[in-house]
């Protein structure tokens, strides 16, 4: 059966009440069905990709994440194996170095001492290597303590809401209104005697509002999500909804923030030590204390005593920042490519 044509020889437009050719519709449906079956068979062996696996795949392709992870890995390895890497005891004073010390002279690099001496005749390289252990210890513990307290407060505020949420968030607002370093200095000054743990607790408390605010906002967004509403409709207890549904899904942003906070904690701890509010034991190698002593007293004599610990602090903080920002982009669904 030929299709009607116009005088110009082109196919005549089909009328609205005219049905399309059933054979063409069947062939079109068969082609669509075959294409769907082909796509299903192609993806059957691959399976679903989890958010974590997808994030790891994108992290491996991110140059910033690779650089940050490399810096952090080297930093951790140096801190762990410091006794094996350091050429000398960091508290030992060497006669060949102390004999050349004077009010205007601090020995520079020499045989057996690649970076020279500090102001007391100790090996500077060994103190830098051992200082990584102290810096890692303070930064990690300050972040973990702040994370634990912040998660607890944020979970309570996000789960209960109402007057509990108002009280906790107003307290965090007051803490956030104060400059972080000024608040840390105030907390350390309130202690009867400064020590390593006063610095850790001060830095941890300063970072508590950040974690609390972030987790509380994430949990409020989870309260109206479909899976939480479905759990409520099924009669699941509120405690189970909070612990099994809301909290795990809200922790991703907090974990990423913890990576960024590590760099901030290292800088804040170094700042307190620089101001003389850190560990009073000067034999214990710590980058902030080394920077403070060299920058205030011996910068004109030998500025390298300040350059080396400052550079170490900057590089390590940069590593955590690069990795944290890359993790944030990898875990954000809006940034998926």
C-alpha positions as CSV (number, residue, x, y, z in Angstrom):
1,X,0.0,0.0,0.0
2,X,1.6,3.3,-1.1
3,X,1.6,6.3,1.1
4,X,-0.5,9.3,-0.1
5,X,1.5,12.1,-1.6
6,X,0.9,15.8,-2.4
7,X,1.3,17.4,-5.8
8,X,4.9,18.3,-5.0
9,X,5.6,14.6,-4.5
10,X,6.2,14.8,-0.7
11,X,4.4,12.5,1.7
12,X,1.1,14.0,2.8
13,X,0.7,14.9,6.5
14,X,-1.0,12.3,8.5
15,X,-4.5,13.2,9.8
16,X,-5.0,13.2,13.6
17,X,-7.6,10.5,13.4
18,X,-5.4,8.3,11.2
19,X,-3.6,5.5,13.1
20,X,0.2,5.0,12.5
21,X,1.4,1.9,10.8
22,X,1.4,-0.9,13.4
23,X,4.3,-2.6,11.7
24,X,6.5,0.5,12.2
25,X,5.5,0.8,15.9
26,X,6.3,-2.9,16.5
27,X,9.7,-2.6,14.9
28,X,10.5,0.6,16.9
29,X,9.5,-1.2,20.1
30,X,11.6,-4.2,19.3
31,X,14.7,-2.0,18.7
32,X,14.1,-0.2,22.1
33,X,13.7,-3.5,23.9
34,X,16.9,-4.9,22.3
35,X,18.8,-1.8,23.2
36,X,17.6,-2.0,26.9
37,X,18.6,-5.7,27.0
38,X,22.0,-4.8,25.6
39,X,22.6,-2.1,28.2
40,X,21.4,-4.4,31.0
41,X,23.8,-7.2,29.9
42,X,26.7,-4.7,29.7
43,X,26.1,-3.4,33.2
44,X,25.1,-6.7,34.9
45,X,28.7,-7.8,35.6
46,X,29.8,-4.4,36.9
47,X,27.3,-4.0,39.8
48,X,26.6,-0.8,41.7
49,X,29.3,1.6,42.8
50,X,29.2,2.7,46.3
51,X,29.8,6.4,47.3
52,X,33.1,5.5,49.1
53,X,34.5,3.5,46.1
54,X,33.5,6.3,43.7
55,X,35.1,8.9,45.9
56,X,38.3,6.8,46.2
57,X,38.4,6.5,42.4
58,X,38.1,10.3,41.9
59,X,40.7,10.9,44.7
60,X,43.2,8.7,42.8
61,X,42.7,10.9,39.7
62,X,43.1,14.2,41.7
63,X,46.7,15.6,41.7
64,X,46.0,17.7,44.8
65,X,44.9,14.6,46.7
66,X,47.9,12.6,45.6
67,X,50.3,15.4,46.7
68,X,48.5,15.9,50.0
69,X,48.4,12.1,50.7
70,X,52.1,11.9,49.9
71,X,53.0,14.7,52.3
72,X,50.9,13.2,55.1
73,X,52.4,9.7,54.5
74,X,55.9,11.0,54.7
75,X,55.1,13.0,57.8
76,X,53.6,10.0,59.6
77,X,56.4,7.7,58.6
78,X,59.0,10.2,59.8
79,X,57.1,10.6,63.1
80,X,56.8,6.8,63.6
81,X,60.4,5.9,62.7
82,X,62.1,9.0,64.2
83,X,64.4,6.9,66.4
84,X,65.7,5.1,63.3
85,X,65.9,8.1,61.0
86,X,67.4,10.7,63.4
87,X,71.2,10.6,63.3
88,X,71.6,11.7,67.0
89,X,69.8,12.0,70.3
90,X,67.7,15.2,70.1
91,X,68.5,16.3,73.7
92,X,72.3,15.5,73.7
93,X,74.7,18.4,73.6
94,X,77.8,17.8,71.6
95,X,81.1,19.2,72.6
96,X,82.2,19.9,69.0
97,X,79.1,22.1,68.7
98,X,79.0,23.8,72.1
99,X,82.7,24.7,71.9
100,X,81.9,26.9,68.9
101,X,78.8,28.6,70.5
102,X,78.9,32.2,71.4
103,X,76.6,35.2,71.7
104,X,77.0,36.0,68.0
105,X,77.7,32.5,66.6
106,X,75.7,29.3,66.2
107,X,77.5,26.5,64.2
108,X,76.1,25.8,60.8
109,X,76.2,22.5,58.8
110,X,79.3,20.4,59.4
111,X,80.4,16.7,59.2
112,X,77.9,14.6,61.0
113,X,75.5,17.5,61.5
114,X,73.8,18.3,58.1
115,X,71.7,21.2,59.4
116,X,74.2,22.4,62.1
117,X,73.5,23.1,65.7
118,X,70.7,24.8,67.7
119,X,71.3,27.4,70.4
120,X,72.3,24.8,72.9
121,X,74.7,22.7,70.8
122,X,72.1,20.0,69.9
123,X,71.7,18.5,66.4
124,X,69.1,20.5,64.6
125,X,68.1,17.8,62.1
126,X,67.5,15.3,64.9
127,X,65.3,17.8,66.7
128,X,63.3,18.5,63.6
129,X,62.7,14.8,63.0
130,X,61.7,14.2,66.6
131,X,59.5,17.3,66.5
132,X,57.3,15.6,63.9
133,X,56.3,13.1,66.6
134,X,55.2,15.8,69.0
135,X,53.4,17.8,66.3
136,X,51.5,14.7,65.1
137,X,50.6,13.7,68.7
138,X,49.2,17.1,69.6
139,X,47.4,17.6,66.3
140,X,45.8,14.1,66.2
141,X,44.7,14.1,69.9
142,X,43.3,17.7,69.8
143,X,41.3,16.8,66.7
144,X,40.0,13.5,68.1
145,X,38.9,15.1,71.4
146,X,37.3,18.0,69.6
147,X,35.6,15.6,67.1
148,X,34.2,13.4,69.9
149,X,32.7,16.3,71.9
150,X,31.5,18.1,68.8
151,X,29.8,15.0,67.4
152,X,28.1,14.4,70.8
153,X,26.7,18.0,71.0
154,X,25.7,18.1,67.3
155,X,24.0,14.7,67.5
156,X,22.0,15.8,70.6
157,X,21.0,19.1,69.0
158,X,20.1,17.6,65.7
159,X,18.2,14.7,67.1
160,X,16.1,16.5,69.8
161,X,15.7,20.0,68.5
162,X,13.6,22.5,70.4
163,X,15.0,24.1,73.6
164,X,17.9,21.6,73.7
165,X,19.0,22.6,70.2
166,X,18.6,26.3,71.1
167,X,20.8,26.1,74.2
168,X,23.6,24.1,72.6
169,X,23.7,26.2,69.5
170,X,23.8,29.5,71.4
171,X,26.7,28.3,73.4
172,X,28.5,27.3,70.2
173,X,27.6,30.7,68.7
174,X,29.4,32.4,71.6
175,X,32.5,30.3,71.1
176,X,32.5,30.9,67.4
177,X,32.2,34.7,67.9
178,X,35.6,34.7,69.7
179,X,38.8,34.4,67.6
180,X,40.1,30.8,67.8
181,X,43.6,31.7,68.9
182,X,42.4,34.2,71.5
183,X,40.1,31.6,73.0
184,X,42.9,29.0,73.0
185,X,45.2,31.5,74.8
186,X,42.5,32.2,77.3
187,X,41.9,28.5,78.1
188,X,45.6,27.8,78.5
189,X,46.0,30.9,80.7
190,X,43.2,29.6,83.0
191,X,45.2,26.4,83.7
192,X,47.3,26.5,86.9
193,X,50.3,25.1,85.0
194,X,50.8,24.9,81.2
195,X,51.7,21.5,79.8
196,X,51.3,19.4,76.7
197,X,47.8,18.4,77.6
198,X,46.6,21.9,78.3
199,X,47.5,22.8,74.7
200,X,45.7,19.7,73.4
201,X,42.6,20.4,75.4
202,X,42.6,24.1,74.5
203,X,42.9,23.4,70.8
204,X,40.3,20.7,71.0
205,X,37.7,22.9,72.8
206,X,38.3,25.6,70.1
207,X,37.3,23.2,67.4
208,X,34.3,21.7,69.1
209,X,31.8,24.4,67.8
210,X,32.9,23.6,64.2
211,X,32.1,19.9,64.4
212,X,28.9,20.5,66.4
213,X,27.5,23.1,64.0
214,X,28.4,21.0,60.9
215,X,26.9,17.7,62.3
216,X,23.8,19.5,63.6
217,X,23.1,21.0,60.1
218,X,23.6,17.6,58.4
219,X,21.3,15.9,60.9
220,X,18.6,18.5,60.4
221,X,18.7,17.8,56.7
222,X,18.5,14.1,57.4
223,X,15.3,14.5,59.5
224,X,13.1,15.2,56.5
225,X,14.7,12.7,54.2
226,X,12.7,9.8,52.7
227,X,14.4,7.0,54.5
228,X,13.9,8.7,57.9
229,X,10.2,9.4,57.2
230,X,9.8,5.8,56.1
231,X,11.4,4.5,59.3
232,X,9.1,6.7,61.4
233,X,6.1,5.4,59.5
234,X,7.2,1.8,60.2
235,X,7.3,2.6,63.9
236,X,11.1,2.4,64.4
237,X,12.2,3.9,67.7
238,X,13.7,7.4,67.6
239,X,17.0,6.1,69.1
240,X,17.4,3.6,66.3
241,X,16.5,6.3,63.7
242,X,19.2,8.6,65.1
243,X,22.0,6.1,65.5
244,X,21.3,3.9,62.5
245,X,19.9,6.2,59.9
246,X,20.6,9.9,60.6
247,X,24.0,9.9,62.2
248,X,25.9,7.6,59.7
249,X,24.6,9.5,56.8
250,X,25.6,12.9,58.4
251,X,29.1,11.9,59.3
252,X,30.7,12.2,55.9
253,X,31.0,16.0,56.0
254,X,32.3,15.8,59.6
255,X,35.0,13.3,58.7
256,X,36.2,15.6,55.9
257,X,36.2,18.6,58.2
258,X,38.3,16.6,60.7
259,X,41.0,16.3,58.0
260,X,41.0,20.0,57.5
261,X,40.9,20.6,61.2
262,X,44.1,18.6,61.7
263,X,46.0,21.3,59.8
264,X,44.4,24.1,61.9
265,X,45.2,22.2,65.1
266,X,48.8,21.9,64.2
267,X,49.1,25.6,63.4
268,X,47.2,26.6,66.6
269,X,49.4,24.3,68.8
270,X,52.5,25.7,67.2
271,X,51.2,29.2,67.8
272,X,50.7,28.5,71.5
273,X,54.2,27.0,71.8
274,X,55.5,30.0,69.9
275,X,54.0,32.3,72.5
276,X,55.5,30.3,75.4
277,X,52.2,28.8,76.5
278,X,53.0,25.2,75.4
279,X,55.0,22.5,77.0
280,X,57.5,24.0,79.5
281,X,60.0,21.2,78.9
282,X,62.4,22.7,76.4
283,X,64.3,19.5,75.9
284,X,61.3,18.0,74.2
285,X,61.5,18.8,70.5
286,X,58.4,20.6,69.1
287,X,58.2,22.7,66.0
288,X,56.3,25.5,67.5
289,X,58.6,25.8,70.5
290,X,61.7,25.6,68.2
291,X,60.2,28.4,66.0
292,X,59.4,30.5,69.1
293,X,62.9,30.3,70.6
294,X,64.7,30.9,67.3
295,X,62.4,33.6,66.0
296,X,62.5,35.7,69.2
297,X,66.1,35.2,70.4
298,X,68.4,34.0,67.7
299,X,66.8,35.1,64.4
300,X,69.5,37.7,63.7
301,X,72.3,35.2,64.7
302,X,71.1,32.3,62.6
303,X,67.7,32.6,60.9
304,X,67.8,29.0,59.7
305,X,66.8,28.0,63.2
306,X,63.4,29.6,62.5
307,X,63.1,28.8,58.8
308,X,63.3,25.0,59.1
309,X,60.5,24.4,61.7
310,X,58.3,27.1,60.0
311,X,58.7,25.3,56.7
312,X,57.9,22.0,58.3
313,X,54.7,23.4,59.8
314,X,53.7,24.9,56.5
315,X,54.3,21.8,54.4
316,X,52.4,19.5,56.8
317,X,49.5,21.9,57.1
318,X,49.4,22.2,53.4
319,X,49.3,18.4,53.0
320,X,46.3,18.0,55.3
321,X,44.5,20.9,53.6
322,X,45.0,19.6,50.1
323,X,43.8,16.1,51.1
324,X,40.8,17.5,53.0
325,X,39.7,19.8,50.1
326,X,40.1,16.9,47.7
327,X,38.0,14.6,49.9
328,X,35.3,17.3,50.1
329,X,35.1,17.5,46.4
330,X,35.1,13.7,45.9
331,X,32.3,13.1,48.4
332,X,30.1,16.0,47.2
333,X,27.5,14.6,44.8
334,X,27.3,18.0,43.1
335,X,30.9,17.8,42.0
336,X,30.6,14.3,40.3
337,X,31.7,14.2,36.8
